[in-house]
C-alpha cells in the first residue's frame, strides 16, 4: 500500500509513548521533559512539564493521567483536580530506568524497564553486541491503588518495551526489543500475566513502540531503520511505512476513524542540542483496536 506522509509536528527532542485521546495525540518528550499534545491540524501544546524524563502515558478510569518518570523509576498521577503525586515506586521492580506502559480499563498499569544501562552497553558493544547478550528483566504490575508486584512471576523479558492489550482485555502483547520478538501472555482476573507464548519474531526488525489494529496485527516502530511495519500473528509482514531519513521509535493508531497512523521519529535516542524529532502521520486501511 502506498502511503502519503505528512509532518504533524517538528522540533521534538525525542518523542515516546504516543496515545490518542479526545481528538489529540499525547506524547512524552524525554529530553524536553514535558508532555505534549497535538491535533490533526498540527496545533502543538504543552500539557505538563516535569523532571525525571517522562515516557509511558495512560489514564485511570476517573481521568487521572499516569506518567512514567524514567530516571526516578516511578509512576506519577495527575488527578483531574490538578494534584500531581507519586502513584507507585518501581525501584524494587526494575533493574534500570523504567520506560513504556499500558493502562487497562480498571486502572491497572503494566510498566517495562531497560534491565541494564543501555547507553553504556551500546557504547561498549554496539547494537549487535547488545542483541547477542544482555540481561533480562521483569514487567511490573501496578494495581489501581498503587500496589506494585511482578506482573509475570518467574518470567524475564529482553528489554520489555511497547505493550498493547487486546479488545477483550484477556491478552497482553509486549515488544521485547532486544529479543527481536513480540510476546503474548494471558491476563488473569487479578492482572497477573501467565501462559507466555510467541506472537511473532520480528528480526531483522527491532520492535520498540507498538500498537494494535482491528485485524489483530501489530504495528511496530523499528528504531534500526526509518520504517514502521505491520506484523501479523506468526510474523508475516503485511505493510511497511517508510519514514524518510529518520528511524521510527514509537507509533499509535488514532484519529476520528482510528485509521491515522502516528509515528514518532528522531535522528537517534540520545540527548542532543538539536531537536530532530518529528511526529509523522499517514492513513492506513485498518483501524485501531484494544489499548492503549
C-alpha positions as CSV (number, residue, x, y, z in Angstrom):
1,X,0.0,0.0,0.0
2,X,1.3,3.4,-0.9
3,X,1.4,5.9,2.0
4,X,1.3,9.7,1.9
5,X,3.1,11.0,5.0
6,X,2.9,14.5,6.4
7,X,4.7,16.1,9.3
8,X,2.3,16.9,12.1
9,X,4.9,18.4,14.5
10,X,8.6,19.1,14.5
11,X,11.2,20.5,16.9
12,X,10.8,17.5,19.2
13,X,13.9,16.2,21.1
14,X,12.7,12.6,21.4
15,X,9.1,11.6,21.4
16,X,7.8,8.5,23.1
17,X,4.5,7.0,24.4
18,X,2.0,8.3,21.8
19,X,-1.6,8.0,22.8
20,X,-4.8,9.2,21.0
21,X,-7.3,10.8,23.4
22,X,-10.2,13.2,22.9
23,X,-9.1,14.4,19.5
24,X,-5.4,14.9,20.2
25,X,-2.3,12.8,20.2
26,X,-0.5,12.9,23.5
27,X,3.2,12.0,23.8
28,X,6.2,12.5,26.0
29,X,9.4,14.2,25.1
30,X,12.3,12.6,27.0
31,X,14.8,15.5,26.9
32,X,12.4,18.5,26.8
33,X,11.0,16.9,30.0
34,X,7.4,17.6,29.1
35,X,4.3,16.0,27.7
36,X,2.8,17.4,24.5
37,X,-0.4,17.0,22.7
38,X,-1.1,17.8,19.0
39,X,-4.3,17.7,16.9
40,X,-4.6,16.7,13.2
41,X,-4.2,20.4,12.2
42,X,-0.8,20.5,13.8
43,X,-1.7,22.5,16.9
44,X,1.0,21.6,19.4
45,X,0.7,22.4,23.0
46,X,2.5,21.6,26.3
47,X,0.2,19.6,28.7
48,X,2.7,19.1,31.5
49,X,6.3,19.9,32.4
50,X,8.2,17.6,34.7
51,X,11.6,16.4,35.6
52,X,12.7,12.8,35.6
53,X,12.5,12.1,31.8
54,X,8.8,11.2,31.1
55,X,7.9,8.2,29.0
56,X,4.8,5.9,29.0
57,X,1.4,7.5,29.4
58,X,-2.1,6.2,30.3
59,X,-5.3,7.2,32.0
60,X,-7.2,5.9,35.0
61,X,-11.0,5.4,34.9
62,X,-11.5,8.7,36.7
63,X,-9.5,10.6,34.0
64,X,-6.3,10.8,36.1
65,X,-3.2,10.8,33.9
66,X,-0.4,8.3,34.7
67,X,3.1,9.2,33.7
68,X,6.3,7.0,33.8
69,X,9.2,9.1,35.2
70,X,12.1,7.0,33.9
71,X,15.0,8.2,35.9
72,X,13.0,8.2,39.2
73,X,11.7,4.7,38.4
74,X,8.3,5.9,39.5
75,X,4.8,6.4,38.0
76,X,3.1,9.7,38.9
77,X,-0.6,10.6,38.8
78,X,-2.1,13.9,37.8
79,X,-5.6,13.9,39.2
80,X,-8.5,15.6,37.5
81,X,-8.3,18.4,40.1
82,X,-4.6,19.1,39.1
83,X,-2.9,17.3,42.0
84,X,0.4,15.6,40.9
85,X,1.9,13.0,43.1
86,X,3.7,9.7,43.2
87,X,1.3,6.8,42.4
88,X,3.8,3.9,42.5
89,X,7.5,3.4,43.2
90,X,9.1,0.7,41.0
91,X,12.6,0.7,42.5
92,X,12.2,-2.9,43.7
93,X,10.6,-4.0,40.4
94,X,13.0,-2.6,37.8
95,X,16.7,-3.1,37.1
96,X,17.4,0.2,35.5
97,X,15.3,3.1,34.1
98,X,11.6,2.4,33.6
99,X,10.1,3.0,30.2
100,X,6.8,2.3,28.4
101,X,3.4,1.5,30.0
102,X,-0.1,0.3,29.2
103,X,-3.1,1.0,31.5
104,X,-6.1,-1.3,31.4
105,X,-9.8,-0.2,31.8
106,X,-9.7,-0.8,35.6
107,X,-6.6,1.4,36.1
108,X,-4.0,-1.3,36.4
109,X,-0.8,-0.5,34.7
110,X,2.0,-2.6,33.2
111,X,5.4,-1.0,33.1
112,X,8.6,-2.2,31.5
113,X,12.2,-1.2,32.2
114,X,15.6,-1.3,30.5
115,X,17.0,-4.1,32.6
116,X,20.6,-2.7,32.2
117,X,22.4,0.5,31.4
118,X,21.6,0.7,27.7
119,X,23.7,3.7,26.8
120,X,26.9,2.1,28.4
121,X,26.2,-1.2,26.7
122,X,25.7,0.3,23.3
123,X,28.9,2.4,23.7
124,X,30.9,-0.7,24.7
125,X,29.5,-3.4,22.4
126,X,27.2,-1.8,19.8
127,X,23.7,-2.9,18.8
128,X,24.9,-6.3,17.5
129,X,26.7,-7.0,20.8
130,X,23.7,-6.0,22.9
131,X,21.3,-8.1,20.7
132,X,23.6,-11.1,21.2
133,X,24.0,-10.8,25.0
134,X,22.1,-8.7,27.5
135,X,20.5,-9.0,30.9
136,X,16.7,-9.7,31.1
137,X,14.3,-8.1,33.5
138,X,10.7,-8.3,34.8
139,X,7.5,-6.5,34.0
140,X,5.9,-4.6,36.8
141,X,2.2,-4.6,37.6
142,X,0.7,-1.6,39.4
143,X,-2.8,-2.1,40.9
144,X,-5.2,0.8,40.8
145,X,-4.3,1.6,44.4
146,X,-0.6,1.9,43.6
147,X,0.4,-1.5,44.9
148,X,3.3,-3.0,42.9
149,X,4.2,-6.6,42.1
150,X,5.9,-8.8,39.5
151,X,3.4,-9.0,36.6
152,X,4.6,-12.4,35.4
153,X,6.2,-14.2,38.2
154,X,9.1,-16.4,37.1
155,X,9.3,-14.7,33.6
156,X,12.0,-12.4,32.4
157,X,12.0,-10.3,29.3
158,X,14.6,-8.9,26.8
159,X,14.1,-5.1,27.2
160,X,10.3,-5.1,27.5
161,X,9.1,-2.0,25.7
162,X,5.8,-1.2,23.9
163,X,2.7,-3.1,25.1
164,X,-0.9,-3.5,24.0
165,X,-4.0,-5.1,25.5
166,X,-6.5,-7.0,23.3
167,X,-10.0,-5.6,22.9
168,X,-11.4,-8.3,25.1
169,X,-8.9,-7.5,27.8
170,X,-7.6,-11.1,28.0
171,X,-4.3,-10.8,26.3
172,X,-1.2,-8.5,26.6
173,X,1.4,-8.3,23.9
174,X,4.8,-6.9,24.7
175,X,7.6,-5.9,22.4
176,X,10.9,-7.5,23.6
177,X,13.2,-5.0,21.8
178,X,16.5,-6.9,22.1
179,X,14.8,-10.2,21.8
180,X,13.5,-9.1,18.3
181,X,10.1,-10.6,19.1
182,X,6.6,-9.9,20.1
183,X,5.4,-12.0,23.1
184,X,1.8,-12.6,24.3
185,X,0.5,-13.5,27.7
186,X,-2.9,-14.2,29.2
187,X,-4.2,-11.6,31.7
188,X,-5.8,-13.1,34.8
189,X,-8.6,-11.5,36.8
190,X,-6.1,-10.0,39.2
191,X,-3.9,-8.7,36.4
192,X,-1.2,-11.3,36.6
193,X,0.3,-12.5,33.3
194,X,0.5,-16.2,32.5
195,X,0.8,-18.6,29.6
196,X,3.7,-16.8,27.8
197,X,4.0,-17.7,24.1
198,X,5.2,-16.2,20.9
199,X,3.2,-13.7,18.9
200,X,5.8,-13.1,16.2
201,X,9.6,-13.0,15.6
202,X,10.5,-9.6,14.0
203,X,14.2,-9.9,13.1
204,X,15.9,-8.1,11.4
205,X,13.4,-5.5,12.6
206,X,13.7,-4.4,16.3
207,X,10.4,-3.7,17.9
208,X,10.2,-0.5,20.0
209,X,6.8,1.2,20.4
210,X,3.7,-0.8,19.2
211,X,0.0,-0.5,18.6
212,X,-2.7,-3.0,17.7
213,X,-5.2,-2.9,14.8
214,X,-8.6,-4.4,14.4
215,X,-7.4,-7.4,12.4
216,X,-5.2,-8.5,15.3
217,X,-1.9,-7.4,13.7
218,X,0.6,-5.2,15.4
219,X,2.4,-2.1,14.1
220,X,6.0,-1.9,15.3
221,X,8.2,1.1,15.3
222,X,11.7,0.0,14.1
223,X,14.5,2.1,15.6
224,X,17.0,0.2,13.5
225,X,15.5,1.7,10.3
226,X,13.3,4.5,9.0
227,X,10.1,2.5,9.0
228,X,7.1,1.3,10.8
229,X,5.9,-2.3,10.0
230,X,2.7,-4.1,10.4
231,X,3.3,-7.7,11.7
232,X,0.6,-10.4,11.6
233,X,0.5,-13.2,14.3
234,X,3.2,-15.6,13.3
235,X,5.4,-12.9,11.8
236,X,4.2,-12.1,8.2
237,X,4.9,-8.5,7.3
238,X,1.7,-7.1,6.0
239,X,2.7,-3.5,5.4
240,X,5.6,-1.1,5.8
241,X,5.5,2.7,6.1
242,X,8.8,4.4,5.2
243,X,9.6,7.3,7.5
244,X,12.1,9.2,5.3
245,X,15.6,9.5,6.7
246,X,14.8,9.2,10.5
247,X,14.3,6.0,12.4
248,X,10.9,5.3,14.0
249,X,10.7,4.8,17.7
250,X,7.0,4.8,18.5
251,X,3.6,4.5,16.8
252,X,-0.1,4.8,17.5
253,X,-3.3,4.5,15.6
254,X,-5.9,7.1,16.2
255,X,-7.8,9.9,14.6
256,X,-11.6,10.2,14.1
257,X,-11.9,6.8,12.5
258,X,-8.9,5.1,14.2
259,X,-7.0,4.8,10.8
260,X,-4.5,7.6,11.3
261,X,-1.1,6.0,12.0
262,X,1.1,8.4,14.0
263,X,4.9,7.8,14.0
264,X,7.5,9.4,16.3
265,X,10.9,9.7,14.6
266,X,14.2,11.2,15.6
267,X,17.9,11.0,14.5
268,X,18.7,8.8,17.5
269,X,17.5,8.1,21.0
270,X,20.3,10.0,22.8
271,X,20.2,13.6,24.2
272,X,21.1,16.3,21.7
273,X,21.2,20.1,21.5
274,X,19.4,19.7,18.1
275,X,15.7,18.8,18.2
276,X,15.5,16.5,15.2
277,X,12.3,14.7,16.3
278,X,9.0,14.8,14.4
279,X,5.5,13.4,14.6
280,X,4.6,12.0,11.2
281,X,1.1,10.8,10.2
282,X,-0.4,8.8,7.4
283,X,-3.7,6.9,6.9
284,X,-3.9,3.1,6.8
285,X,-6.7,0.6,5.9
286,X,-7.4,-1.0,9.3
287,X,-8.4,0.9,12.4
288,X,-7.1,0.9,15.9
289,X,-8.1,-1.8,18.4
290,X,-7.5,-2.5,22.1
291,X,-5.3,-0.4,24.4
292,X,-3.6,2.0,24.5
